[in-house]
Amino acid sequence: MKEGGKGAAVRWKDGTKVAVIGAGNLGRIMADRLSGRFDVVAVEKIPEVLDKLKNKRVRKSSDFADAKGCEIAIICVKPNDVGEAVRSLSPGSGMLVVSCAAGIPIKALRGFGAERVARIMPNINIRVGEGMIGYCGEEIGDLFSGLARCVRMGEGHISLVTAMSASGVAYVWYLTRVFYEHARGEGMADADARAIMGQVLKGCGEMLLKDGATIEELLSTVATPKGTTAAGLEHLEREGVARSLDGALSLTEERCRQIEEES
């Protein structure tokens, strides 16, 4: 059961029964991380996929009936499979349905039979407890407190947070790969390149979250006029890197909206 009265933050009791529907990459991570606090069952129809879940604290099942007694069901299946998953749960008014699916709006989830609904967009960094989750609908922040920073937003911004965060990690790693390949070309060991870039990315994130400076102010602390960094940034501008990234974000948002319309 959840705790907290009107105006209070919702806190779910340790041991709450949680079903994770779908044991793909995201579902396995969710089940693994949540099992330290909650009573978790993972439901997956494909035996080969379910077998990849090795955490012995997580009960495994191929039968949706094993999830029906849970207070929370986290839907981690492909968008086209969400309707079948929710209907199979027969959630009624007692179960909170939390959907991770891109492009499936709250009104569609309710149309599938869910009455209590939250829609979330996590990124893969939940695997190391440093994820980002944008959400709307019912309050779920405490549920994922050990996995991610959770930010409530209007449903209209879920597609944007998909582009910035869920897909955004791939764009950050895409750029990081350029650093890796340059380092290899200069003869640097992979382990050294990983250590350097890992710390650079971690430090940049901490400065953005804790320093309080704007992006322009942060850039100016490194890119002094006519210096080495400024020369590199000018090259990136000439090559249209910012324009290309902006285009990638727009395309991601557009695809999310297409999926939403199709649903």
C-alpha positions in Angstrom: 0.0 0.0 0.0 1.0 3.6 -0.5 1.4 6.1 2.3 0.8 9.9 2.4 -2.3 12.0 2.7 -3.5 14.9 0.6 -0.6 17.2 -0.4 2.0 14.7 0.8 4.4 12.8 -1.4 3.4 9.3 -2.1 5.6 6.6 -0.5 5.2 3.0 -1.4 5.8 0.5 1.4 8.8 -1.8 1.1 7.6 -5.2 0.0 4.8 -3.8 -2.2 3.9 -6.3 -4.9 5.1 -5.0 -8.3 4.7 -6.7 -11.7 7.1 -5.9 -14.5 5.5 -6.8 -17.8 8.1 -7.5 -20.4 11.6 -8.8 -19.7 13.5 -7.1 -22.5 16.5 -4.8 -21.7 14.4 -2.2 -19.9 12.2 -4.7 -18.1 15.1 -6.7 -16.8 16.8 -3.5 -15.5 13.5 -2.4 -13.8 13.0 -5.9 -12.2 16.6 -6.1 -11.0 16.7 -2.6 -9.5 13.3 -2.7 -7.9 13.7 -6.1 -6.4 15.9 -4.7 -3.7 12.9 -3.0 -2.1 9.8 -4.5 -3.6 8.3 -8.0 -4.1 8.7 -8.2 -7.9 7.4 -10.6 -10.5 8.5 -10.4 -14.1 6.0 -11.6 -16.7 7.3 -12.4 -20.2 5.7 -14.6 -22.9 9.0 -15.5 -24.6 10.9 -18.2 -22.6 14.3 -17.2 -24.1 13.9 -13.6 -23.1 12.7 -14.6 -19.6 15.7 -16.8 -19.1 18.0 -13.8 -19.5 16.7 -12.5 -16.1 19.1 -14.0 -13.6 18.1 -12.2 -10.4 16.9 -14.8 -8.0 14.9 -12.3 -6.0 12.6 -11.8 -9.0 9.9 -14.3 -9.5 9.5 -15.2 -13.2 6.3 -16.1 -15.0 4.8 -16.4 -18.5 1.3 -16.1 -17.1 -0.4 -12.7 -16.7 -2.5 -14.2 -14.0 0.6 -14.1 -11.7 0.5 -10.3 -12.0 -3.1 -9.7 -11.1 -2.5 -9.5 -7.4 0.1 -6.8 -7.7 -0.5 -3.2 -6.6 1.7 -1.8 -9.4 2.2 -3.1 -13.0 5.1 -1.5 -15.0 4.6 -2.0 -18.7 7.9 -2.5 -20.5 6.7 -4.0 -23.8 6.8 -2.5 -27.3 4.2 0.2 -28.1 2.2 -2.1 -30.3 1.9 -4.7 -27.5 0.8 -2.3 -24.7 -3.0 -2.8 -25.4 -2.8 -6.6 -25.1 -0.6 -6.3 -22.0 -3.0 -4.0 -20.1 -6.1 -5.8 -21.1 -4.5 -9.1 -20.0 -4.0 -7.6 -16.5 -7.6 -6.5 -16.1 -6.3 -3.8 -13.8 -9.5 -2.2 -12.6 -9.3 0.5 -9.9 -6.9 -1.2 -7.5 -3.8 -1.5 -9.7 -1.6 1.4 -10.7 -0.5 0.9 -14.3 2.8 2.5 -15.2 3.6 2.6 -18.9 7.1 3.1 -20.3 6.0 2.9 -23.9 6.8 5.8 -26.2 3.8 7.3 -28.0 1.0 5.7 -26.0 -1.0 8.5 -24.2 -2.8 8.2 -21.0 -6.2 8.3 -22.7 -5.2 5.2 -24.7 -4.1 3.4 -21.5 -7.5 4.2 -20.0 -9.1 2.9 -23.1 -7.3 -0.4 -22.6 -8.9 -0.7 -19.2 -6.5 1.0 -16.8 -8.1 3.4 -14.3 -5.1 4.5 -12.3 -2.3 5.4 -14.7 1.1 7.0 -14.8 3.1 7.4 -18.0 6.9 7.5 -17.7 9.9 7.9 -20.0 13.0 6.5 -18.4 16.5 6.3 -19.9 18.8 3.4 -19.8 21.0 5.0 -17.1 18.6 3.6 -14.5 20.9 0.5 -14.7 23.5 2.3 -12.6 21.0 4.3 -10.5 21.7 7.5 -12.4 18.7 7.5 -14.7 16.3 10.3 -15.7 12.5 9.7 -15.7 10.0 12.2 -17.0 6.5 11.3 -15.9 2.8 12.4 -15.9 -0.3 11.0 -14.4 -0.3 9.6 -10.9 2.6 10.3 -8.5 5.4 7.7 -9.0 8.6 9.5 -7.9 9.2 7.4 -4.8 8.7 4.2 -6.7 11.8 4.9 -8.7 13.8 6.9 -6.1 16.7 4.5 -6.2 17.0 4.4 -10.0 16.6 7.9 -11.3 15.9 11.6 -10.9 12.1 11.9 -11.5 10.6 15.1 -13.0 6.9 15.6 -13.3 5.7 17.3 -16.5 2.7 17.8 -18.7 2.0 14.9 -21.0 2.7 17.2 -24.0 6.4 17.2 -23.0 6.8 13.4 -22.8 7.9 13.3 -26.5 10.4 16.0 -25.8 11.9 14.2 -22.8 12.0 11.0 -25.0 14.2 12.9 -27.4 16.4 14.6 -24.8 16.8 11.8 -22.3 15.7 8.3 -23.5 17.1 8.8 -27.0 19.5 11.5 -25.9 21.8 9.1 -24.2 22.4 7.5 -27.6 23.3 10.8 -29.1 25.7 11.6 -26.2 27.4 8.2 -26.7 27.5 8.7 -30.4 29.5 11.9 -29.8 31.6 10.1 -27.2 32.5 7.4 -29.8 34.1 10.2 -31.8 36.4 10.9 -28.9 37.2 7.2 -28.5 38.1 6.8 -32.2 40.2 9.9 -32.1 42.0 8.6 -29.0 42.6 5.2 -30.7 44.0 6.9 -33.7 46.5 8.6 -31.4 47.5 5.3 -29.9 45.7 5.7 -26.5 44.6 2.5 -24.8 40.8 1.9 -24.6 40.8 1.7 -20.8 42.4 5.2 -20.6 40.0 6.6 -23.1 37.1 5.1 -21.2 38.3 6.5 -17.9 38.9 10.0 -19.3 35.6 10.3 -21.1 33.6 8.7 -18.3 34.9 11.2 -15.9 34.4 14.1 -18.3 30.8 13.1 -18.9 30.2 12.6 -15.1 31.8 15.9 -14.3 29.8 17.8 -16.9 26.6 16.4 -15.5 27.4 17.3 -12.0 28.4 20.9 -13.0 25.1 21.3 -14.9 23.1 20.1 -11.9 25.0 21.7 -9.1 26.9 24.8 -10.4 23.9 26.9 -11.2 25.6 28.6 -14.2 23.9 28.8 -17.6 25.2 26.8 -20.5 26.7 29.9 -22.1 28.5 30.6 -18.8 29.8 27.1 -18.5 31.1 27.3 -22.1 32.8 30.6 -21.4 34.7 29.1 -18.5 36.5 26.8 -20.9 36.4 28.5 -24.3 38.5 31.7 -23.9 38.6 34.0 -27.0 41.1 32.9 -29.6 42.1 29.8 -27.5 42.3 26.2 -28.4 38.7 25.3 -27.3 37.3 28.3 -29.1 38.9 27.1 -32.3 37.4 23.7 -32.0 33.9 25.2 -31.2 34.1 27.4 -34.2 34.8 24.4 -36.4 31.8 22.6 -34.9 29.6 25.6 -35.8 30.9 25.7 -39.4 30.2 22.0 -39.8 26.7 22.4 -38.6 26.9 20.0 -35.6 24.4 21.9 -33.6 22.0 22.0 -36.5 22.3 18.2 -37.0 21.7 17.5 -33.3 18.7 19.8 -33.3 17.4 17.9 -36.3 17.9 14.5 -34.6 15.8 15.7 -31.6 13.1 17.0 -33.8 12.9 13.7 -35.7 12.7 11.7 -32.5 9.8 13.9 -31.2 8.0 13.6 -34.6 8.3 9.8 -34.5 6.9 9.7 -30.9 3.9 11.8 -32.1 3.4 9.5 -35.1 3.2 6.5 -32.7 0.8 8.4 -30.5 -1.5 9.1 -33.5 -1.3 5.5 -34.6 -2.3 4.3 -31.2 
